[in-house]
């Protein structure tokens, strides 16, 4: 009896399928072996802020210790712009092989998404978290020529002469901007917001007297505080900073409702091979447990606080919702 043609086709298909599965198995083994050898070449660590900002300082500090842990050079690459979106999108769209990492703050991961409906990256779904590394307090800074030695005096002066007082931040929609808006709300002031492109130009204008007040990180302000070029009146966090134990919080100064800091995380593009992710997580956990690393972070103005993140998407989504509520209450907008 004559057999229909599909019998031949079916046999060929089975052979091709078996061959394809064999190739896939070989490729899978090769891929696993390759991941186990990670890293085999230099790693790029992107800081989405200009040089001199908190994320840049931390990138250079952690880059050196990561390099020691991983046995390969860690190259720091600054990609500022668009409120950190340029650097974040670059990493989110990079190959998820562990050779491109991002160190950034909640400005990137929760504040931008809270304020912008169209971003070039997905903060919750676009990254694999390697770990939270710590935080940095935001401070209320003034030019030394401002005739106020405490927050009560500053608020009184700003209410008496509102045209003389504006505040600067290191960018629209950043934690610095949120802190300033929350301060306005808590004190009843209506100071105009002047956004800058990073901490460095913000600090330059504060020292030069172009702006009387800024909200900036302790990291960016530390050297200027020591030299007396700027003065700190309060920190914008719920608790005093361990790095400025004698400086009161805004709430302690009589204006509750201001609680804003910048937390920082090391992330990679989503989809890292498990072996690569585990290697990076181990390296970060090891270096963060080092007293030497912790001391260097403290000297640079950071408060070490390592934490592994089991549910990055859930954590980020919850924080975005919280920041959206604050933005609506305090009318924070990105033009």
C-alpha positions in Angstrom: 0.0 0.0 0.0 1.3 3.5 -0.9 2.1 5.6 2.2 1.1 9.2 2.3 4.0 11.7 1.9 3.6 13.0 5.5 5.2 9.8 6.8 8.5 10.8 5.2 8.1 14.4 6.3 7.4 13.3 9.8 10.5 11.2 10.0 12.7 14.0 8.8 11.0 16.4 11.2 11.7 14.0 14.1 15.4 13.8 13.1 15.7 17.6 12.8 14.0 18.1 16.1 16.3 15.6 17.8 19.3 17.4 16.3 18.0 20.8 17.4 17.5 19.6 21.0 21.0 18.2 21.0 22.4 21.6 19.8 20.3 23.4 22.5 21.6 21.1 25.2 25.2 21.8 24.0 24.6 25.5 23.9 23.0 25.4 27.4 26.0 23.6 28.8 28.4 26.1 27.1 26.4 29.0 28.3 26.4 27.7 31.9 30.2 27.1 31.8 30.7 30.6 30.3 28.6 32.2 33.1 30.6 30.2 35.7 33.8 31.8 34.4 32.4 35.3 34.9 34.0 37.8 34.7 36.4 37.3 31.9 36.9 41.0 30.9 36.4 44.5 32.3 33.1 45.6 33.7 31.5 49.0 33.1 29.8 50.6 36.1 27.5 53.5 35.0 26.9 56.5 37.2 24.0 58.5 35.7 25.1 61.7 37.3 27.8 64.2 36.5 31.2 63.7 38.1 31.3 64.9 41.7 27.7 63.9 42.6 26.9 61.3 45.3 26.3 58.4 42.9 29.6 59.2 41.1 31.5 59.3 44.4 30.0 56.0 45.5 30.6 54.4 42.0 34.3 55.2 42.3 34.5 53.9 45.9 32.7 50.7 45.2 34.3 50.2 41.7 37.7 49.8 43.3 36.5 47.2 45.9 34.4 45.4 43.3 37.5 45.2 41.1 39.4 43.6 43.9 36.6 41.0 44.5 36.0 40.1 40.9 39.6 40.2 39.6 38.8 42.4 36.6 38.9 46.2 36.1 35.7 48.1 36.8 35.5 51.1 34.6 33.4 54.0 35.8 31.3 55.7 33.1 29.3 58.9 33.8 26.2 59.1 31.7 24.3 62.1 33.1 21.2 63.7 31.7 17.4 63.6 31.7 17.2 63.2 35.5 19.4 60.0 35.3 17.1 58.5 32.6 19.9 58.5 30.0 22.2 56.3 32.1 19.4 54.1 33.4 18.0 53.4 29.9 21.5 52.6 28.7 22.0 49.9 31.3 18.4 48.6 31.1 18.9 48.1 27.4 22.4 46.6 27.7 23.1 42.9 27.3 22.2 41.1 30.6 25.6 39.4 30.9 26.9 41.2 34.0 29.4 43.4 32.2 27.2 46.5 32.4 26.0 47.7 35.9 24.3 50.8 37.2 24.8 52.5 40.6 22.1 55.0 41.3 19.6 56.3 43.8 15.9 56.4 44.3 15.8 59.4 41.9 16.2 56.8 39.2 14.2 53.9 40.5 11.1 55.5 42.2 11.0 59.3 41.8 11.3 59.4 38.0 8.5 56.8 37.6 6.3 58.6 40.1 6.5 61.8 38.1 6.7 60.6 34.5 4.3 58.4 32.6 6.7 57.9 29.7 10.2 56.8 30.6 12.9 55.2 28.4 13.3 52.4 31.0 11.0 50.4 33.3 12.4 50.8 36.9 10.5 47.8 38.3 10.9 45.3 35.4 14.1 46.5 33.7 16.7 45.6 36.3 18.0 42.8 38.4 19.0 44.1 41.8 22.5 43.1 43.1 21.8 44.9 46.4 21.1 48.1 48.3 24.3 49.6 49.5 23.3 52.4 51.8 21.9 55.9 51.9 22.9 59.5 52.1 21.2 62.2 54.1 19.9 65.3 52.4 20.6 68.6 54.1 19.3 72.1 54.2 22.3 74.2 53.2 22.7 78.0 53.0 25.3 80.4 51.8 27.2 81.8 54.8 25.9 85.3 54.0 22.4 84.3 54.8 21.5 85.9 58.1 20.1 82.8 59.7 21.9 80.4 62.1 18.9 78.0 62.6 15.9 76.9 60.6 13.4 79.0 62.6 15.4 82.1 61.6 15.6 81.0 58.0 11.9 80.5 57.7 11.1 83.8 59.4 13.5 85.6 57.0 12.0 83.9 53.9 8.5 84.8 55.0 9.5 88.4 55.6 11.4 88.8 52.3 10.0 86.1 49.9 11.5 87.7 46.8 15.0 87.1 48.2 14.7 83.4 48.7 14.7 80.6 46.2 16.0 77.1 46.6 18.2 75.0 44.3 18.2 71.2 43.8 20.4 68.9 41.8 17.6 68.2 39.3 13.9 68.2 38.5 12.2 65.2 40.1 15.2 64.2 42.2 15.3 63.5 45.9 16.7 66.9 46.3 13.7 68.5 44.6 11.3 66.3 46.7 13.1 67.5 49.9 12.7 71.1 48.9 9.0 70.7 48.0 8.3 68.9 51.3 10.1 71.7 53.1 8.0 74.3 51.4 4.9 72.4 52.4 6.0 71.9 56.0 7.0 75.5 56.6 4.2 77.2 54.6 6.8 78.8 52.3 6.5 79.1 48.5 10.1 79.4 47.5 10.7 79.0 43.8 12.6 75.9 42.8 15.7 76.3 40.7 16.8 72.9 39.2 20.5 72.2 38.3 22.1 69.5 36.3 23.8 67.8 39.2 25.3 68.6 42.6 28.5 70.2 41.3 26.9 73.2 39.5 24.4 73.5 42.4 27.1 73.7 44.9 29.1 76.2 42.8 26.1 78.6 42.7 25.4 78.2 46.4 29.0 79.0 47.3 28.9 81.9 44.9 25.7 83.4 46.3 23.6 83.0 43.2 21.1 81.0 45.3 20.7 81.4 49.1 19.5 77.8 49.9 20.0 74.4 48.5 18.9 70.8 49.3 21.9 68.6 48.7 23.5 65.4 49.9 25.9 65.3 52.8 28.4 63.7 50.4 28.4 66.7 48.1 28.5 69.2 51.0 31.0 67.6 53.3 34.2 69.3 52.1 32.4 72.7 51.7 31.0 72.4 55.3 34.5 71.7 56.6 35.9 74.8 54.8 33.0 77.0 55.9 32.0 77.8 52.3 28.4 76.7 53.1 26.5 76.2 56.3 24.1 73.4 57.3 20.9 74.2 59.3 19.1 70.8 59.3 18.9 67.4 57.7 15.7 66.4 55.8 15.5 62.9 57.2 13.3 61.5 60.0 16.4 60.8 62.1 19.7 62.7 62.6 22.5 61.7 60.3 25.2 59.7 62.0 27.6 61.8 60.0 26.2 65.1 61.3 25.0 64.1 64.8 24.9 67.7 66.1 22.6 68.9 63.2 18.9 68.7 64.0 16.3 67.3 61.7 13.8 69.6 60.1 11.1 68.1 62.4 13.2 68.7 65.5 13.6 72.3 64.3 9.8 72.7 64.5 8.6 71.6 61.1 7.4 68.0 61.0 6.5 66.3 57.7 9.9 66.3 56.0 11.5 62.9 55.6 13.6 62.4 52.4 16.9 60.7 51.9 18.6 59.2 48.9 19.1 55.4 49.0 21.4 53.8 46.5 21.4 50.4 44.8 23.6 48.4 42.5 21.6 46.8 39.6 22.1 45.1 36.3 19.9 44.7 33.2 17.1 42.2 33.8 17.8 38.6 32.8 21.2 37.9 34.3 22.3 34.3 34.2 21.8 32.9 37.7 25.5 32.1 38.1 26.5 35.7 37.1 23.9 37.2 39.4 25.1 35.0 42.3 28.7 36.0 41.6 27.9 39.7 41.7 25.7 39.4 44.8 28.5 37.5 46.6 31.1 40.1 45.6 28.9 43.0 46.8 27.9 41.3 50.1 31.6 40.5 50.8 32.8 44.0 50.2 29.9 45.6 52.1 30.7 43.5 55.1 34.3 44.8 55.1 34.9 47.3 58.0 37.3 49.1 55.6 34.6 49.6 53.0 32.2 50.8 55.6 34.7 53.3 57.0 35.5 54.6 53.6 31.8 55.1 52.9 31.3 57.0 56.1 34.3 59.2 55.5 32.8 60.0 52.1 29.4 60.9 53.7 27.4 57.7 53.1 25.6 55.7 55.7 26.4 52.0 54.8 23.3 49.8 54.8 23.7 46.7 52.7 20.6 44.7 51.9 19.8 41.9 49.4 16.6 42.5 47.5 14.4 39.4 47.1 11.5 41.3 45.3 12.9 44.3 43.5 9.8 44.8 41.4 7.5 44.7 44.5 9.8 47.1 46.5 10.1 49.6 43.7 6.4 49.5 42.8 5.4 50.2 46.4 7.8 53.1 46.7 6.6 54.6 43.5 3.1 54.7 44.8 4.3 56.4 48.0 6.3 59.0 46.0 3.3 59.7 43.7 1.2 60.6 46.7 3.9 63.0 48.0 4.3 64.5 44.5 0.5 65.2 44.3 0.4 66.6 47.8 3.4 68.9 47.3 2.7 69.7 43.6 6.1 68.3 42.4 6.1 68.3 38.6 8.7 67.7 35.9 8.2 70.2 33.1 
